[in-house]
Amino acid sequence: MAAPMELFCWKGDWGLPSVDVDCLAVLTYARFSGAPLKVHKITNPWKSPSGSLPALRTEENGVISQTHQIITHLRKQKYNADYDLSARQGADTLAFVSLLEEKLLPALIHTFWIDAKNYVEHTRKWYAESIPFPLNFFLPNRMHRQHMERLRLIRGDAWIEDEGELEKELYRDAQECLSLLSQRLGSQKFFFGDSPASLDAYIFSHLALLLKANLPSSKLQQHLKSLDNLCNYCVSILSMYFTWDMAASQSTSPRRAQAEPQDGDEEPHKRRNQILSVAVGLIAMIGYALLSGIVSIQRGSAGNAVTGRVVIGEEDEED
């Protein structure tokens, strides 16, 4: 019997099976298509075979990291949620996925990772509490920079000069996108009728994250909540395909998740690995402090016994 495919993804919270858009899209497509995956919901991307999330480990193709590549691989393995779509519906799928990436995704990145209030009080706080020590000291900031770079690739460098104008443009485009999706869905159960397809997985992953997150600054979220059919669409998919995941994510806090092992996290030398990870993290933080000038070592003058004195200065935290 062939070894099962293994999916590594971010754990869930707020009643969602995962807190990451890309991971949520893959998880949802797998449920729609019935793909038999062994799922590892983790809070340390370094435990992923690719060092990033999501990641699919297979026997034939090794490790696949990109969301669309993972879904394409599942299709090739006969787990195809788009099997009954017509050529026109296939073209509509490509068009709407491009619309999401161009209009809605940039606003989501801004909402969660660039908006100062949301980032400090919600996003960074969640990841800092969920990621194990000592990685939680620097991984959230690293992820913040990665999302800023992702936004820069989508929108170009112009936003750096006038972030306020960019924010208005992003939210205007996102609101138009949400309204268009609401009109396209209408009273249907899914976007192509009574059966879910890959387009539903992509749309649901973007909408559900925005709908369920506890955001302090929620302009875009309020617009989504005003579109009843899209809200009911998300709730319906969660209740039909993720009932167990909803209960699990609501009953597990980030701190408790650190103490309890996730799926597939049992290791024969767990204590040794924990000690090594702490040591590596401390070395990394000390090295960063020395290189950035936060900590400096001053030596005594020649002729005296050599002594070291650590001088610690105050510096604004870098995001």
Secondary structure, DSSP 8 states (H G I E B T S, - for coil): ----EEEEEE---TT-S-SSHHHHHHHHHHHHHT--EEEEEES-GGGSTTSSSSEEEETTTEEE-SHHHHHHHHHHTT--TTTT--HHHHHHHHHHHHHIIIIIHHHHHIIIIISHHHIIIIIHHHHHHHS-TTGGGTHHHHHHHHHHHHHHHHH-THHHH-HHHHHHHHHHHHHHHHHHHHHHHTT-SBTTBSS--HHHHHHHHHHHHHHHS--SS-HHHHHHHT-HHHHHHHHHHHHHH-HHHHHHHHH--HHHHHHS--TT---TTHHHHHHHHHHHHHHHHHHHHHHHTSEEEEE--TTS---EEEEE-------
